[in-house]
């Protein structure tokens, strides 16, 4: 299935090549991931790392929910309240 880079194969051949490339990418990524997991399991502080990862995920989740759950206050409304508070503090 080797061809010059300028020639184009049929649709079937391209689909096979794309599938083979995708499979190769998946296998290499999986191999790298398994190597990483093996290295992590050999560490003595795995429990602490897992707890820290859990805290990080919770913090990320909290940030996402805060960002999308409630809209921020209107800018002009905040300014108006600030002005009213200053006027009330100044006695006027």
N, C-alpha and C positions, 0 to 999 in steps of 0.2 A: 504494500500500500504506500510505498514511498513514491512521491512525485516531486516535480520541480515546484518551487514556491509560487510560480506564476500561473500554473494550470489549476483549473477548478474541476473538482469531481462532481459526481451526481449528488442529488439530495440525500440518497441513502448513505453514500460514503461519508458525506459531511456529518450526518447524524451519528454514524458509528464513531467517527473521529472525535466529535464533541463528547459523546458518551464515554469514550475511552479516556479522554483528557480529564473529564470530570471525575471519573472513577480513580484515576491516578492521583488527582488532587485530594480526593477524600481519603485515600489510603495513606498518603504522606502526612496529611493533617492528623489523621487518627493515630498514626505511628508517633508523631511528635507529641500529641496529647497523652498517649499512654506512657511515653518516656517521662513526661512531666509529672504525671500521677505517680509513677513508680518512685521518682525522686522525692516527691512530697511524702509518700508513705514511709520512706526511710528516715525522715526527719523525726527528731525527738519531741519537737514542739508542735506536732500536728493538731492537737486538741486546741491549743492556744490560737493557732492560725485559723482554724475553723471558726472559733468564737469571734475572732477579729473580723473575718470575712462576713459572718452573720451580722455583726454590728454595722459594718460598712454597708451591707445591703439594706438594712433597716433604715440607716440614715439616708441612703439614696432614695428609698421608697418614700420616706417622709418628705424629702425635698420635692419629689415629683408630685405627690399629693398636694403639698402646699402650693406648688406652682399652678396646678390645673384645677384644684377643687374649689377654691374661692377666688373670685376676681379681686385684684388690688383696688383699694379705694381710689375714687376719682381725684386726680391731681388738684383740680380747682377747689374741690370740696375740702381737701386737706388744707390748702392755703387759706380758705375762708375761715375754717375753724381756728387756724393759727392766729389770724388777724383778730378774730373775736376774743380769743383768749388773751392776746396782748392788750386789747382795749379794756377788757375787764380787769386786767392786772394793773393797768395804768390809771384806772379810776375814771375812764372816759369812754 
